[in-house]
Amino acid sequence: MDNHIIGQRIVDGRKLTKSELKRHDWPTNTHHGPAIALILENGAVLYPSRDPEGNGSGTFFYARGKNAKRFYTIYEFEKAQA
């Protein structure tokens, strides 16, 4: 694991910008929602790729609690909160 992310707190989350998407040659609109970035306190930006080759944006998943039975994508959670 990269020492630039170990022990760092997540301080923000946002959609990738058009310029960030363009840098990877990723589309700005996808059927699975926007590409999401997590910002660490040291300024590092984490975002998922669909595969190791970087052929498109991926989706973060998370669960609440130790025994969560339902997993949500960040995009689904954002839509539910609106």
MOCORFEN-V274726 format. One record per pair of residues at least 12 apart in sequence whose C-alpha atoms are under 10 Angstrom apart, sorted by the first residue. I is the first residue (numbers start at 1). GAP is how many residues later the second one is. If there is no record, write none. Layout:
i->[I I]
gap->[GAP GAP]
This chain:
i->[4 4 4 4 5 5 5 5 5 5 5 7 7 8 8 8 8 8 8 9 9 9 9 9 10 10 10 10 10 10 10 10 10 11 11 11 11 11 11 12 12 12 12 12 12 12 13 13 13 13 13 13 13 13 13 14 14 14 14 14 14 14 14 15 15 15 15 15 15 15 15 16 16 16 16 16 16 16 16 16 17 17 17 17 20 21 21 21 24 24 24 24 24 25 25 25 25 26 26 26 26 26 27 27 28 30 30 32 32 32 32 32 32 33 33 33 33 33 33 33 33 34 34 34 34 34 35 35 35 35 35 35 35 35 35 35 36 36 36 36 36 36 36 37 37 38 47 47 48 48 59 59 59 59 60 60 60 60 61 61 61 61 61 62 62]
gap->[36 38 39 40 35 36 37 38 39 40 41 33 34 31 32 33 34 35 36 29 30 31 32 33 28 29 30 31 32 33 34 35 36 27 28 29 30 31 32 25 26 27 28 29 31 33 23 24 25 26 27 32 33 34 61 20 21 22 23 24 25 31 33 18 19 20 21 22 23 32 60 12 18 19 20 21 22 29 31 41 17 18 19 20 15 14 35 36 25 30 31 32 33 29 30 31 32 23 28 29 30 31 29 30 29 26 27 25 26 27 41 43 44 24 25 26 40 41 42 43 46 23 24 25 40 41 12 13 14 21 22 23 24 25 39 40 12 21 22 23 24 38 39 22 23 22 12 13 12 13 13 14 15 16 12 13 14 15 12 13 14 15 16 12 15]
